Amino acid sequence: MSVIYCLISESMKLCYIGQTKYPKNRLHVHNSHHKLYQQGKFHYLTSYDVVQHPDCKFMILKHVPLLESLHSAERSMIDYMRTQQEYKIVNKK
């Protein structure tokens, strides 16, 4: 089963929304890519705006049973979170 998740920095009021089939290690992958980026060995991703903060947390927002609906579910969640205005959503439009 796939999930829609968010990375949140409460102190900075930032949120990144993504999707994955492997939620158990997703935050670790984001952190690893960010470290490689800092060393000039990986490209920029918008999730770095959140994972660079020590209070970054990983939270599952929604379980998505069908792979075909994953992209649509992610887009819907991004659009919804933008209307809430509690956090700045760092995803590209």
PyMOL Python script that loads the backbone (N, CA, C, O; Angstrom):
from pymol import cmd

cmd.read_pdbstr("""\
ATOM      1  N   MET A   1       0.841  -1.184   0.000  1.00  0.00           N
ATOM      2  CA  MET A   1       0.000   0.000   0.000  1.00  0.00           C
ATOM      3  C   MET A   1       0.883   1.242   0.000  1.00  0.00           C
ATOM      4  O   MET A   1       1.899   1.285   0.693  1.00  0.00           O
ATOM      5  N   SER A   2       0.505   2.228  -0.758  1.00  0.00           N
ATOM      6  CA  SER A   2       1.234   3.489  -0.829  1.00  0.00           C
ATOM      7  C   SER A   2       0.612   4.507   0.111  1.00  0.00           C
ATOM      8  O   SER A   2      -0.528   4.359   0.552  1.00  0.00           O
ATOM      9  N   VAL A   3       1.388   5.546   0.409  1.00  0.00           N
ATOM     10  CA  VAL A   3       0.881   6.590   1.299  1.00  0.00           C
ATOM     11  C   VAL A   3       1.203   7.973   0.741  1.00  0.00           C
ATOM     12  O   VAL A   3       2.149   8.158  -0.024  1.00  0.00           O
ATOM     13  N   ILE A   4       0.390   8.924   1.149  1.00  0.00           N
ATOM     14  CA  ILE A   4       0.692  10.338   0.992  1.00  0.00           C
ATOM     15  C   ILE A   4       1.220  10.772   2.355  1.00  0.00           C
ATOM     16  O   ILE A   4       0.603  10.491   3.382  1.00  0.00           O
ATOM     17  N   TYR A   5       2.361  11.457   2.363  1.00  0.00           N
ATOM     18  CA  TYR A   5       2.988  11.835   3.629  1.00  0.00           C
ATOM     19  C   TYR A   5       3.371  13.301   3.592  1.00  0.00           C
ATOM     20  O   TYR A   5       3.351  13.939   2.539  1.00  0.00           O
ATOM     21  N   CYS A   6       3.717  13.817   4.744  1.00  0.00           N
ATOM     22  CA  CYS A   6       4.253  15.168   4.791  1.00  0.00           C
ATOM     23  C   CYS A   6       5.483  15.195   5.676  1.00  0.00           C
ATOM     24  O   CYS A   6       5.617  14.413   6.618  1.00  0.00           O
ATOM     25  N   LEU A   7       6.365  16.103   5.353  1.00  0.00           N
ATOM     26  CA  LEU A   7       7.494  16.458   6.196  1.00  0.00           C
ATOM     27  C   LEU A   7       7.148  17.822   6.754  1.00  0.00           C
ATOM     28  O   LEU A   7       6.820  18.730   5.991  1.00  0.00           O
ATOM     29  N   ILE A   8       7.211  17.989   8.054  1.00  0.00           N
ATOM     30  CA  ILE A   8       6.803  19.244   8.682  1.00  0.00           C
ATOM     31  C   ILE A   8       7.896  19.756   9.607  1.00  0.00           C
ATOM     32  O   ILE A   8       8.480  19.007  10.390  1.00  0.00           O
ATOM     33  N   SER A   9       8.154  21.047   9.493  1.00  0.00           N
ATOM     34  CA  SER A   9       8.970  21.755  10.475  1.00  0.00           C
ATOM     35  C   SER A   9       8.031  22.700  11.206  1.00  0.00           C
ATOM     36  O   SER A   9       7.602  23.712  10.652  1.00  0.00           O
ATOM     37  N   GLU A  10       7.713  22.370  12.446  1.00  0.00           N
ATOM     38  CA  GLU A  10       6.810  23.213  13.243  1.00  0.00           C
ATOM     39  C   GLU A  10       7.418  24.584  13.494  1.00  0.00           C
ATOM     40  O   GLU A  10       6.719  25.596  13.439  1.00  0.00           O
ATOM     41  N   SER A  11       8.716  24.621  13.768  1.00  0.00           N
ATOM     42  CA  SER A  11       9.354  25.897  14.117  1.00  0.00           C
ATOM     43  C   SER A  11       9.346  26.884  12.946  1.00  0.00           C
ATOM     44  O   SER A  11       9.258  28.094  13.150  1.00  0.00           O
ATOM     45  N   MET A  12       9.439  26.360  11.721  1.00  0.00           N
ATOM     46  CA  MET A  12       9.477  27.232  10.537  1.00  0.00           C
ATOM     47  C   MET A  12       8.134  27.294   9.814  1.00  0.00           C
ATOM     48  O   MET A  12       7.970  28.065   8.869  1.00  0.00           O
ATOM     49  N   LYS A  13       7.178  26.484  10.257  1.00  0.00           N
ATOM     50  CA  LYS A  13       5.848  26.411   9.626  1.00  0.00           C
ATOM     51  C   LYS A  13       5.965  26.049   8.138  1.00  0.00           C
ATOM     52  O   LYS A  13       5.327  26.660   7.281  1.00  0.00           O
ATOM     53  N   LEU A  14       6.803  25.030   7.859  1.00  0.00           N
ATOM     54  CA  LEU A  14       7.004  24.546   6.496  1.00  0.00           C
ATOM     55  C   LEU A  14       6.488  23.127   6.371  1.00  0.00           C
ATOM     56  O   LEU A  14       6.526  22.346   7.322  1.00  0.00           O
ATOM     57  N   CYS A  15       6.002  22.806   5.174  1.00  0.00           N
ATOM     58  CA  CYS A  15       5.459  21.476   4.927  1.00  0.00           C
ATOM     59  C   CYS A  15       5.796  21.048   3.501  1.00  0.00           C
ATOM     60  O   CYS A  15       5.641  21.826   2.560  1.00  0.00           O
ATOM     61  N   TYR A  16       6.254  19.821   3.349  1.00  0.00           N
ATOM     62  CA  TYR A  16       6.469  19.204   2.039  1.00  0.00           C
ATOM     63  C   TYR A  16       5.569  17.984   1.990  1.00  0.00           C
ATOM     64  O   TYR A  16       5.512  17.223   2.956  1.00  0.00           O
ATOM     65  N   ILE A  17       4.862  17.781   0.879  1.00  0.00           N
ATOM     66  CA  ILE A  17       3.958  16.647   0.728  1.00  0.00           C
ATOM     67  C   ILE A  17       4.487  15.750  -0.380  1.00  0.00           C
ATOM     68  O   ILE A  17       4.855  16.220  -1.457  1.00  0.00           O
ATOM     69  N   GLY A  18       4.519  14.451  -0.101  1.00  0.00           N
ATOM     70  CA  GLY A  18       5.017  13.495  -1.087  1.00  0.00           C
ATOM     71  C   GLY A  18       4.241  12.197  -1.037  1.00  0.00           C
ATOM     72  O   GLY A  18       3.262  12.057  -0.304  1.00  0.00           O
ATOM     73  N   GLN A  19       4.708  11.245  -1.842  1.00  0.00           N
ATOM     74  CA  GLN A  19       4.084   9.936  -1.922  1.00  0.00           C
ATOM     75  C   GLN A  19       5.182   8.881  -1.886  1.00  0.00           C
ATOM     76  O   GLN A  19       6.301   9.132  -2.334  1.00  0.00           O
ATOM     77  N   THR A  20       4.871   7.720  -1.362  1.00  0.00           N
ATOM     78  CA  THR A  20       5.844   6.640  -1.342  1.00  0.00           C
ATOM     79  C   THR A  20       5.161   5.298  -1.145  1.00  0.00           C
ATOM     80  O   THR A  20       4.074   5.207  -0.574  1.00  0.00           O
ATOM     81  N   LYS A  21       5.820   4.269  -1.627  1.00  0.00           N
ATOM     82  CA  LYS A  21       5.400   2.894  -1.355  1.00  0.00           C
ATOM     83  C   LYS A  21       6.113   2.369  -0.116  1.00  0.00           C
ATOM     84  O   LYS A  21       5.729   1.340   0.439  1.00  0.00           O
ATOM     85  N   TYR A  22       7.164   3.087   0.320  1.00  0.00           N
ATOM     86  CA  TYR A  22       8.022   2.626   1.410  1.00  0.00           C
ATOM     87  C   TYR A  22       8.119   3.677   2.517  1.00  0.00           C
ATOM     88  O   TYR A  22       9.157   4.323   2.660  1.00  0.00           O
ATOM     89  N   PRO A  23       7.066   3.856   3.292  1.00  0.00           N
ATOM     90  CA  PRO A  23       7.068   4.927   4.296  1.00  0.00           C
ATOM     91  C   PRO A  23       8.069   4.747   5.429  1.00  0.00           C
ATOM     92  O   PRO A  23       8.496   5.732   6.031  1.00  0.00           O
ATOM     93  N   LYS A  24       8.452   3.513   5.732  1.00  0.00           N
ATOM     94  CA  LYS A  24       9.330   3.280   6.882  1.00  0.00           C
ATOM     95  C   LYS A  24      10.691   3.947   6.742  1.00  0.00           C
ATOM     96  O   LYS A  24      11.272   4.373   7.740  1.00  0.00           O
ATOM     97  N   ASN A  25      11.209   4.044   5.521  1.00  0.00           N
ATOM     98  CA  ASN A  25      12.544   4.624   5.352  1.00  0.00           C
ATOM     99  C   ASN A  25      12.549   5.940   4.574  1.00  0.00           C
ATOM    100  O   ASN A  25      13.616   6.426   4.197  1.00  0.00           O
ATOM    101  N   ARG A  26      11.384   6.519   4.330  1.00  0.00           N
ATOM    102  CA  ARG A  26      11.327   7.695   3.455  1.00  0.00           C
ATOM    103  C   ARG A  26      12.043   8.908   4.046  1.00  0.00           C
ATOM    104  O   ARG A  26      12.743   9.607   3.313  1.00  0.00           O
ATOM    105  N   LEU A  27      11.897   9.180   5.329  1.00  0.00           N
ATOM    106  CA  LEU A  27      12.592  10.321   5.932  1.00  0.00           C
ATOM    107  C   LEU A  27      14.103  10.124   5.837  1.00  0.00           C
ATOM    108  O   LEU A  27      14.836  11.075   5.565  1.00  0.00           O
ATOM    109  N   HIS A  28      14.567   8.914   6.057  1.00  0.00           N
ATOM    110  CA  HIS A  28      15.999   8.620   5.933  1.00  0.00           C
ATOM    111  C   HIS A  28      16.502   8.922   4.517  1.00  0.00           C
ATOM    112  O   HIS A  28      17.584   9.483   4.345  1.00  0.00           O
ATOM    113  N   VAL A  29      15.716   8.551   3.515  1.00  0.00           N
ATOM    114  CA  VAL A  29      16.098   8.823   2.122  1.00  0.00           C
ATOM    115  C   VAL A  29      16.163  10.333   1.868  1.00  0.00           C
ATOM    116  O   VAL A  29      17.101  10.813   1.232  1.00  0.00           O
ATOM    117  N   HIS A  30      15.181  11.076   2.357  1.00  0.00           N
ATOM    118  CA  HIS A  30      15.215  12.540   2.210  1.00  0.00           C
ATOM    119  C   HIS A  30      16.475  13.115   2.859  1.00  0.00           C
ATOM    120  O   HIS A  30      17.158  13.950   2.266  1.00  0.00           O
ATOM    121  N   ASN A  31      16.778  12.667   4.074  1.00  0.00           N
ATOM    122  CA  ASN A  31      17.964  13.168   4.779  1.00  0.00           C
ATOM    123  C   ASN A  31      19.249  12.796   4.051  1.00  0.00           C
ATOM    124  O   ASN A  31      20.167  13.612   3.965  1.00  0.00           O
ATOM    125  N   SER A  32      19.328  11.574   3.525  1.00  0.00           N
ATOM    126  CA  SER A  32      20.516  11.138   2.788  1.00  0.00           C
ATOM    127  C   SER A  32      20.722  11.973   1.528  1.00  0.00           C
ATOM    128  O   SER A  32      21.843  12.388   1.234  1.00  0.00           O
ATOM    129  N   HIS A  33      19.652  12.217   0.791  1.00  0.00           N
ATOM    130  CA  HIS A  33      19.752  13.044  -0.418  1.00  0.00           C
ATOM    131  C   HIS A  33      20.171  14.469  -0.071  1.00  0.00           C
ATOM    132  O   HIS A  33      20.952  15.085  -0.796  1.00  0.00           O
ATOM    133  N   HIS A  34      19.653  14.986   1.034  1.00  0.00           N
ATOM    134  CA  HIS A  34      20.016  16.343   1.440  1.00  0.00           C
ATOM    135  C   HIS A  34      21.510  16.432   1.765  1.00  0.00           C
ATOM    136  O   HIS A  34      22.168  17.403   1.392  1.00  0.00           O
ATOM    137  N   LYS A  35      22.043  15.431   2.452  1.00  0.00           N
ATOM    138  CA  LYS A  35      23.484  15.418   2.763  1.00  0.00           C
ATOM    139  C   LYS A  35      24.316  15.353   1.488  1.00  0.00           C
ATOM    140  O   LYS A  35      25.326  16.046   1.370  1.00  0.00           O
ATOM    141  N   LEU A  36      23.896  14.521   0.529  1.00  0.00           N
ATOM    142  CA  LEU A  36      24.601  14.442  -0.755  1.00  0.00           C
ATOM    143  C   LEU A  36      24.530  15.773  -1.499  1.00  0.00           C
ATOM    144  O   LEU A  36      25.510  16.194  -2.116  1.00  0.00           O
ATOM    145  N   TYR A  37      23.380  16.433  -1.444  1.00  0.00           N
ATOM    146  CA  TYR A  37      23.220  17.743  -2.078  1.00  0.00           C
ATOM    147  C   TYR A  37      24.189  18.756  -1.470  1.00  0.00           C
ATOM    148  O   TYR A  37      24.808  19.538  -2.191  1.00  0.00           O
ATOM    149  N   GLN A  38      24.318  18.741  -0.158  1.00  0.00           N
ATOM    150  CA  GLN A  38      25.233  19.670   0.519  1.00  0.00           C
ATOM    151  C   GLN A  38      26.682  19.427   0.104  1.00  0.00           C
ATOM    152  O   GLN A  38      27.500  20.346   0.141  1.00  0.00           O
ATOM    153  N   GLN A  39      26.999  18.204  -0.286  1.00  0.00           N
ATOM    154  CA  GLN A  39      28.346  17.854  -0.736  1.00  0.00           C
ATOM    155  C   GLN A  39      28.524  18.062  -2.241  1.00  0.00           C
ATOM    156  O   GLN A  39      29.597  17.794  -2.783  1.00  0.00           O
ATOM    157  N   GLY A  40      27.464  18.543  -2.922  1.00  0.00           N
ATOM    158  CA  GLY A  40      27.521  18.769  -4.362  1.00  0.00           C
ATOM    159  C   GLY A  40      27.388  17.499  -5.183  1.00  0.00           C
ATOM    160  O   GLY A  40      27.799  17.467  -6.343  1.00  0.00           O
ATOM    161  N   LYS A  41      26.818  16.445  -4.595  1.00  0.00           N
ATOM    162  CA  LYS A  41      26.724  15.153  -5.270  1.00  0.00           C
ATOM    163  C   LYS A  41      25.301  14.761  -5.655  1.00  0.00           C
ATOM    164  O   LYS A  41      25.079  13.652  -6.140  1.00  0.00           O
ATOM    165  N   PHE A  42      24.340  15.651  -5.447  1.00  0.00           N
ATOM    166  CA  PHE A  42      22.944  15.343  -5.769  1.00  0.00           C
ATOM    167  C   PHE A  42      22.243  16.647  -6.104  1.00  0.00           C
ATOM    168  O   PHE A  42      22.669  17.715  -5.664  1.00  0.00           O
ATOM    169  N   HIS A  43      21.175  16.565  -6.877  1.00  0.00           N
ATOM    170  CA  HIS A  43      20.445  17.764  -7.310  1.00  0.00           C
ATOM    171  C   HIS A  43      19.502  18.280  -6.212  1.00  0.00           C
ATOM    172  O   HIS A  43      19.188  17.570  -5.257  1.00  0.00           O
ATOM    173  N   TYR A  44      19.071  19.513  -6.373  1.00  0.00           N
ATOM    174  CA  TYR A  44      18.176  20.161  -5.411  1.00  0.00           C
ATOM    175  C   TYR A  44      16.773  19.572  -5.491  1.00  0.00           C
ATOM    176  O   TYR A  44      16.254  19.323  -6.579  1.00  0.00           O
ATOM    177  N   LEU A  45      16.171  19.353  -4.334  1.00  0.00           N
ATOM    178  CA  LEU A  45      14.769  18.951  -4.213  1.00  0.00           C
ATOM    179  C   LEU A  45      14.092  19.891  -3.222  1.00  0.00           C
ATOM    180  O   LEU A  45      14.715  20.316  -2.249  1.00  0.00           O
ATOM    181  N   THR A  46      12.831  20.217  -3.458  1.00  0.00           N
ATOM    182  CA  THR A  46      12.133  21.163  -2.578  1.00  0.00           C
ATOM    183  C   THR A  46      11.983  20.634  -1.158  1.00  0.00           C
ATOM    184  O   THR A  46      11.809  21.422  -0.228  1.00  0.00           O
ATOM    185  N   SER A  47      12.045  19.333  -0.970  1.00  0.00           N
ATOM    186  CA  SER A  47      11.935  18.770   0.383  1.00  0.00           C
ATOM    187  C   SER A  47      13.075  19.239   1.287  1.00  0.00           C
ATOM    188  O   SER A  47      12.937  19.217   2.510  1.00  0.00           O
ATOM    189  N   TYR A  48      14.208  19.665   0.697  1.00  0.00           N
ATOM    190  CA  TYR A  48      15.344  20.130   1.497  1.00  0.00           C
ATOM    191  C   TYR A  48      14.993  21.370   2.315  1.00  0.00           C
ATOM    192  O   TYR A  48      15.585  21.613   3.366  1.00  0.00           O
ATOM    193  N   ASP A  49      14.032  22.150   1.830  1.00  0.00           N
ATOM    194  CA  ASP A  49      13.610  23.343   2.576  1.00  0.00           C
ATOM    195  C   ASP A  49      13.056  22.961   3.947  1.00  0.00           C
ATOM    196  O   ASP A  49      13.060  23.774   4.872  1.00  0.00           O
ATOM    197  N   VAL A  50      12.580  21.724   4.075  1.00  0.00           N
ATOM    198  CA  VAL A  50      12.013  21.253   5.339  1.00  0.00           C
ATOM    199  C   VAL A  50      13.012  20.373   6.102  1.00  0.00           C
ATOM    200  O   VAL A  50      13.207  20.557   7.303  1.00  0.00           O
ATOM    201  N   VAL A  51      13.643  19.423   5.411  1.00  0.00           N
ATOM    202  CA  VAL A  51      14.507  18.464   6.125  1.00  0.00           C
ATOM    203  C   VAL A  51      15.757  19.105   6.707  1.00  0.00           C
ATOM    204  O   VAL A  51      16.409  18.509   7.564  1.00  0.00           O
ATOM    205  N   GLN A  52      16.104  20.299   6.264  1.00  0.00           N
ATOM    206  CA  GLN A  52      17.282  20.972   6.820  1.00  0.00           C
ATOM    207  C   GLN A  52      17.065  21.432   8.267  1.00  0.00           C
ATOM    208  O   GLN A  52      18.024  21.775   8.958  1.00  0.00           O
ATOM    209  N   HIS A  53      15.825  21.438   8.717  1.00  0.00           N
ATOM    210  CA  HIS A  53      15.516  21.899  10.075  1.00  0.00           C
ATOM    211  C   HIS A  53      15.504  20.717  11.050  1.00  0.00           C
ATOM    212  O   HIS A  53      14.942  19.665  10.746  1.00  0.00           O
ATOM    213  N   PRO A  54      16.120  20.893  12.215  1.00  0.00           N
ATOM    214  CA  PRO A  54      16.235  19.781  13.175  1.00  0.00           C
ATOM    215  C   PRO A  54      14.899  19.220  13.670  1.00  0.00           C
ATOM    216  O   PRO A  54      14.835  18.069  14.101  1.00  0.00           O
ATOM    217  N   ASP A  55      13.845  20.016  13.612  1.00  0.00           N
ATOM    218  CA  ASP A  55      12.547  19.535  14.110  1.00  0.00           C
ATOM    219  C   ASP A  55      11.690  18.882  13.027  1.00  0.00           C
ATOM    220  O   ASP A  55      10.497  18.662  13.235  1.00  0.00           O
ATOM    221  N   CYS A  56      12.282  18.571  11.879  1.00  0.00           N
ATOM    222  CA  CYS A  56      11.535  17.948  10.782  1.00  0.00           C
ATOM    223  C   CYS A  56      10.940  16.615  11.233  1.00  0.00           C
ATOM    224  O   CYS A  56      11.628  15.771  11.807  1.00  0.00           O
ATOM    225  N   LYS A  57       9.640  16.447  10.958  1.00  0.00           N
ATOM    226  CA  LYS A  57       8.923  15.221  11.307  1.00  0.00           C
ATOM    227  C   LYS A  57       8.270  14.632  10.063  1.00  0.00           C
ATOM    228  O   LYS A  57       7.870  15.364   9.158  1.00  0.00           O
ATOM    229  N   PHE A  58       8.165  13.324  10.023  1.00  0.00           N
ATOM    230  CA  PHE A  58       7.486  12.588   8.959  1.00  0.00           C
ATOM    231  C   PHE A  58       6.121  12.156   9.477  1.00  0.00           C
ATOM    232  O   PHE A  58       6.019  11.574  10.557  1.00  0.00           O
ATOM    233  N   MET A  59       5.066  12.442   8.706  1.00  0.00           N
ATOM    234  CA  MET A  59       3.715  12.043   9.113  1.00  0.00           C
ATOM    235  C   MET A  59       2.956  11.487   7.916  1.00  0.00           C
ATOM    236  O   MET A  59       2.968  12.076   6.835  1.00  0.00           O
ATOM    237  N   ILE A  60       2.301  10.360   8.113  1.00  0.00           N
ATOM    238  CA  ILE A  60       1.442   9.809   7.060  1.00  0.00           C
ATOM    239  C   ILE A  60       0.111  10.543   7.099  1.00  0.00           C
ATOM    240  O   ILE A  60      -0.530  10.645   8.145  1.00  0.00           O
ATOM    241  N   LEU A  61      -0.293  11.051   5.943  1.00  0.00           N
ATOM    242  CA  LEU A  61      -1.556  11.776   5.844  1.00  0.00           C
ATOM    243  C   LEU A  61      -2.698  10.893   5.356  1.00  0.00           C
ATOM    244  O   LEU A  61      -3.845  11.049   5.774  1.00  0.00           O
ATOM    245  N   LYS A  62      -2.358   9.948   4.448  1.00  0.00           N
ATOM    246  CA  LYS A  62      -3.419   9.163   3.832  1.00  0.00           C
ATOM    247  C   LYS A  62      -2.830   7.876   3.249  1.00  0.00           C
ATOM    248  O   LYS A  62      -1.754   7.899   2.650  1.00  0.00           O
ATOM    249  N   HIS A  63      -3.523   6.775   3.422  1.00  0.00           N
ATOM    250  CA  HIS A  63      -3.169   5.514   2.770  1.00  0.00           C
ATOM    251  C   HIS A  63      -3.900   5.472   1.426  1.00  0.00           C
ATOM    252  O   HIS A  63      -5.093   5.763   1.346  1.00  0.00           O
ATOM    253  N   VAL A  64      -3.167   5.105   0.379  1.00  0.00           N
ATOM    254  CA  VAL A  64      -3.743   5.067  -0.974  1.00  0.00           C
ATOM    255  C   VAL A  64      -3.627   3.634  -1.493  1.00  0.00           C
ATOM    256  O   VAL A  64      -2.521   3.160  -1.757  1.00  0.00           O
ATOM    257  N   PRO A  65      -4.757   2.939  -1.642  1.00  0.00           N
ATOM    258  CA  PRO A  65      -4.708   1.531  -2.019  1.00  0.00           C
ATOM    259  C   PRO A  65      -4.314   1.267  -3.473  1.00  0.00           C
ATOM    260  O   PRO A  65      -3.671   0.256  -3.754  1.00  0.00           O
ATOM    261  N   LEU A  66      -4.673   2.129  -4.380  1.00  0.00           N
ATOM    262  CA  LEU A  66      -4.412   1.888  -5.794  1.00  0.00           C
ATOM    263  C   LEU A  66      -3.308   2.799  -6.316  1.00  0.00           C
ATOM    264  O   LEU A  66      -3.371   4.017  -6.149  1.00  0.00           O
ATOM    265  N   LEU A  67      -2.302   2.209  -6.944  1.00  0.00           N
ATOM    266  CA  LEU A  67      -1.188   2.983  -7.483  1.00  0.00           C
ATOM    267  C   LEU A  67      -1.664   4.026  -8.490  1.00  0.00           C
ATOM    268  O   LEU A  67      -1.109   5.122  -8.560  1.00  0.00           O
ATOM    269  N   GLU A  68      -2.684   3.690  -9.264  1.00  0.00           N
ATOM    270  CA  GLU A  68      -3.173   4.615 -10.290  1.00  0.00           C
ATOM    271  C   GLU A  68      -3.680   5.924  -9.689  1.00  0.00           C
ATOM    272  O   GLU A  68      -3.632   6.963 -10.347  1.00  0.00           O
ATOM    273  N   SER A  69      -4.162   5.885  -8.460  1.00  0.00           N
ATOM    274  CA  SER A  69      -4.726   7.085  -7.853  1.00  0.00           C
ATOM    275  C   SER A  69      -3.709   7.846  -6.998  1.00  0.00           C
ATOM    276  O   SER A  69      -4.056   8.864  -6.399  1.00  0.00           O
ATOM    277  N   LEU A  70      -2.469   7.373  -6.930  1.00  0.00           N
ATOM    278  CA  LEU A  70      -1.469   7.955  -6.042  1.00  0.00           C
ATOM    279  C   LEU A  70      -1.134   9.400  -6.413  1.00  0.00           C
ATOM    280  O   LEU A  70      -1.124  10.276  -5.549  1.00  0.00           O
ATOM    281  N   HIS A  71      -0.861   9.648  -7.688  1.00  0.00           N
ATOM    282  CA  HIS A  71      -0.517  11.011  -8.113  1.00  0.00           C
ATOM    283  C   HIS A  71      -1.680  11.970  -7.900  1.00  0.00           C
ATOM    284  O   HIS A  71      -1.490  13.109  -7.473  1.00  0.00           O
ATOM    285  N   SER A  72      -2.869  11.502  -8.199  1.00  0.00           N
ATOM    286  CA  SER A  72      -4.067  12.324  -7.999  1.00  0.00           C
ATOM    287  C   SER A  72      -4.286  12.621  -6.520  1.00  0.00           C
ATOM    288  O   SER A  72      -4.627  13.747  -6.156  1.00  0.00           O
ATOM    289  N   ALA A  73      -4.093  11.623  -5.673  1.00  0.00           N
ATOM    290  CA  ALA A  73      -4.263  11.815  -4.227  1.00  0.00           C
ATOM    291  C   ALA A  73      -3.225  12.790  -3.682  1.00  0.00           C
ATOM    292  O   ALA A  73      -3.534  13.618  -2.825  1.00  0.00           O
ATOM    293  N   GLU A  74      -1.991  12.691  -4.181  1.00  0.00           N
ATOM    294  CA  GLU A  74      -0.942  13.621  -3.748  1.00  0.00           C
ATOM    295  C   GLU A  74      -1.291  15.052  -4.152  1.00  0.00           C
ATOM    296  O   GLU A  74      -1.182  15.968  -3.336  1.00  0.00           O
ATOM    297  N   ARG A  75      -1.706  15.253  -5.394  1.00  0.00           N
ATOM    298  CA  ARG A  75      -2.060  16.591  -5.886  1.00  0.00           C
ATOM    299  C   ARG A  75      -3.229  17.152  -5.083  1.00  0.00           C
ATOM    300  O   ARG A  75      -3.217  18.329  -4.722  1.00  0.00           O
ATOM    301  N   SER A  76      -4.225  16.338  -4.802  1.00  0.00           N
ATOM    302  CA  SER A  76      -5.373  16.795  -4.017  1.00  0.00           C
ATOM    303  C   SER A  76      -4.953  17.228  -2.617  1.00  0.00           C
ATOM    304  O   SER A  76      -5.446  18.231  -2.101  1.00  0.00           O
ATOM    305  N   MET A  77      -4.042  16.475  -2.001  1.00  0.00           N
ATOM    306  CA  MET A  77      -3.579  16.811  -0.651  1.00  0.00           C
ATOM    307  C   MET A  77      -2.778  18.114  -0.670  1.00  0.00           C
ATOM    308  O   MET A  77      -2.928  18.943   0.227  1.00  0.00           O
ATOM    309  N   ILE A  78      -1.938  18.300  -1.673  1.00  0.00           N
ATOM    310  CA  ILE A  78      -1.176  19.556  -1.788  1.00  0.00           C
ATOM    311  C   ILE A  78      -2.133  20.731  -1.928  1.00  0.00           C
ATOM    312  O   ILE A  78      -1.987  21.745  -1.246  1.00  0.00           O
ATOM    313  N   ASP A  79      -3.105  20.592  -2.807  1.00  0.00           N
ATOM    314  CA  ASP A  79      -4.075  21.675  -3.014  1.00  0.00           C
ATOM    315  C   ASP A  79      -4.849  21.970  -1.735  1.00  0.00           C
ATOM    316  O   ASP A  79      -5.058  23.133  -1.390  1.00  0.00           O
ATOM    317  N   TYR A  80      -5.274  20.922  -1.032  1.00  0.00           N
ATOM    318  CA  TYR A  80      -6.010  21.107   0.215  1.00  0.00           C
ATOM    319  C   TYR A  80      -5.147  21.817   1.262  1.00  0.00           C
ATOM    320  O   TYR A  80      -5.595  22.772   1.896  1.00  0.00           O
ATOM    321  N   MET A  81      -3.912  21.347   1.440  1.00  0.00           N
ATOM    322  CA  MET A  81      -3.039  21.937   2.463  1.00  0.00           C
ATOM    323  C   MET A  81      -2.737  23.406   2.160  1.00  0.00           C
ATOM    324  O   MET A  81      -2.561  24.205   3.080  1.00  0.00           O
ATOM    325  N   ARG A  82      -2.678  23.762   0.888  1.00  0.00           N
ATOM    326  CA  ARG A  82      -2.449  25.171   0.536  1.00  0.00           C
ATOM    327  C   ARG A  82      -3.617  26.041   0.975  1.00  0.00           C
ATOM    328  O   ARG A  82      -3.421  27.216   1.286  1.00  0.00           O
ATOM    329  N   THR A  83      -4.824  25.492   1.008  1.00  0.00           N
ATOM    330  CA  THR A  83      -5.985  26.288   1.426  1.00  0.00           C
ATOM    331  C   THR A  83      -6.011  26.492   2.940  1.00  0.00           C
ATOM    332  O   THR A  83      -6.663  27.417   3.423  1.00  0.00           O
ATOM    333  N   GLN A  84      -5.316  25.649   3.689  1.00  0.00           N
ATOM    334  CA  GLN A  84      -5.346  25.725   5.149  1.00  0.00           C
ATOM    335  C   GLN A  84      -4.495  26.864   5.701  1.00  0.00           C
ATOM    336  O   GLN A  84      -4.795  27.388   6.774  1.00  0.00           O
ATOM    337  N   GLN A  85      -3.458  27.248   5.003  1.00  0.00           N
ATOM    338  CA  GLN A  85      -2.601  28.386   5.330  1.00  0.00           C
ATOM    339  C   GLN A  85      -1.946  28.301   6.712  1.00  0.00           C
ATOM    340  O   GLN A  85      -1.511  29.315   7.258  1.00  0.00           O
ATOM    341  N   GLU A  86      -1.877  27.091   7.277  1.00  0.00           N
ATOM    342  CA  GLU A  86      -1.175  26.939   8.558  1.00  0.00           C
ATOM    343  C   GLU A  86       0.323  26.810   8.330  1.00  0.00           C
ATOM    344  O   GLU A  86       1.130  27.281   9.131  1.00  0.00           O
ATOM    345  N   TYR A  87       0.685  26.158   7.214  1.00  0.00           N
ATOM    346  CA  TYR A  87       2.079  25.954   6.852  1.00  0.00           C
ATOM    347  C   TYR A  87       2.326  26.478   5.437  1.00  0.00           C
ATOM    348  O   TYR A  87       1.419  26.519   4.606  1.00  0.00           O
ATOM    349  N   LYS A  88       3.560  26.874   5.184  1.00  0.00           N
ATOM    350  CA  LYS A  88       3.953  27.181   3.808  1.00  0.00           C
ATOM    351  C   LYS A  88       4.279  25.857   3.127  1.00  0.00           C
ATOM    352  O   LYS A  88       5.155  25.127   3.591  1.00  0.00           O
ATOM    353  N   ILE A  89       3.592  25.538   2.039  1.00  0.00           N
ATOM    354  CA  ILE A  89       3.820  24.312   1.311  1.00  0.00           C
ATOM    355  C   ILE A  89       4.965  24.568   0.330  1.00  0.00           C
ATOM    356  O   ILE A  89       4.873  25.455  -0.518  1.00  0.00           O
ATOM    357  N   VAL A  90       6.041  23.791   0.448  1.00  0.00           N
ATOM    358  CA  VAL A  90       7.243  24.053  -0.361  1.00  0.00           C
ATOM    359  C   VAL A  90       7.242  23.298  -1.681  1.00  0.00           C
ATOM    360  O   VAL A  90       8.135  23.508  -2.502  1.00  0.00           O
ATOM    361  N   ASN A  91       6.272  22.432  -1.908  1.00  0.00           N
ATOM    362  CA  ASN A  91       6.190  21.708  -3.194  1.00  0.00           C
ATOM    363  C   ASN A  91       6.089  22.701  -4.341  1.00  0.00           C
ATOM    364  O   ASN A  91       5.538  23.793  -4.199  1.00  0.00           O
ATOM    365  N   LYS A  92       6.642  22.288  -5.492  1.00  0.00           N
ATOM    366  CA  LYS A  92       6.444  23.086  -6.699  1.00  0.00           C
ATOM    367  C   LYS A  92       4.961  23.063  -7.043  1.00  0.00           C
ATOM    368  O   LYS A  92       4.250  22.131  -6.668  1.00  0.00           O
ATOM    369  N   LYS A  93       4.506  24.059  -7.736  1.00  0.00           N
ATOM    370  CA  LYS A  93       3.073  24.124  -8.104  1.00  0.00           C
ATOM    371  C   LYS A  93       2.719  23.084  -9.055  1.00  0.00           C
ATOM    372  O   LYS A  93       1.563  22.994  -9.468  1.00  0.00           O
TER     373      LYS A  93
END
""", "prot")
cmd.dss("prot")
cmd.show_as("cartoon", "prot")
cmd.util.cbc("prot")
cmd.orient("prot")
